[in-house]
């Protein structure tokens, strides 16, 4: 039996970091076993459905797949096969059919409670401090004939799973071993809603089965739903997949990582100029590590070394500062200068973080100079306006340095103007000699000069910068600063 894994994101809003995390582990495991990795959009909760979100989730996966083709799904809403469609709502007819089958076998029953009735009873249970939070099973007692009669009369109903009232349901989780659930604590979950749409529980199990999913690798938050899933599968006479619930992703504050609480989405990271390589690398470090402890690795290395034994269950902190640091490492140490330049250029074209500039030798010289000075792509563009335009901002500190250097700057300008060669060795020798001549520390000349040509007190090395900008631009800028 060949391995089939899946992610099943719900299109409810921004593409989640958790979805990218699941995509990585599901695809790595599938590729390691020469299996298939599929993507299904679970859009049957119509109250939370967000149409634009579907495309954004698939775009996020496409973006990540630009750096590792193992992430390209073997089947998805954008890549059909005989087990599709991969948009769950388009399969609602199938789900209804299986709900009907469960009804007929007695594994499920119709419940006619109105939402108002349920609400009243729920509140009463709360007031009684009833520990059981689920459905009170009122309509489980209806006879088949009565239930059929009311349905025929057109009374709206949901179909609920008739969970066993005693005993236990055991979930075999690959990472946790046997997890035992008391059936008395299980809720008779709705399988089919009044609107004729299945709930997640029914739809996911029907689809996983029909799509031949062998390993359900998903977030820990679904573990408590798994006994329900096991019962649904058993009632339909289907084999269980292997269950693997991955550890929680936590934010730096220790809470569950959550877009709703303000943690960045994958799109936010992309807009920040985080590279797909570093995001995947960082996600790979969430609850897993390379056997040799290396911090820089990609999905291909994960495929080579991945084992569930190396997954730790404690919950992993997804720390944005650490991700940015790792991104800087990719920029400086992992990717070639050429690649970084291309990414920066493409990033600017996509997000217009700065006016367009040509991707030429000058641009690459600036990138090379800036390499130690930025972590994210957006940061590069924020810090380099003065390389590409005469209209660059002037910080207050730089303005002050220019003011303080007002007496020295004309001498600096004259010395630089006299140079036939503007290479870094030549400007360095000249400025050092001038400092000597004036009895000043070199910094006294460099600080106002840097402020005048870059508008900031932070910049790459002075002499490289002079060389890159060129004599004409440098002299003009000093002149402007003095005015
Ligand atoms: N639709 C669920 C989600 O949004 C999928 C859970 C699962 O993988 O079974 O995460």
Boltz pocket constraint, residues with backbone or C-beta under 6 A from the ligand:
constraints:
  - pocket:
      binder: B
      contacts: [[A, 6], [A, 7], [A, 8], [A, 9], [A, 10], [A, 42], [A, 200], [A, 204], [A, 217], [A, 218], [A, 219], [A, 222]]
      max_distance: 6.0
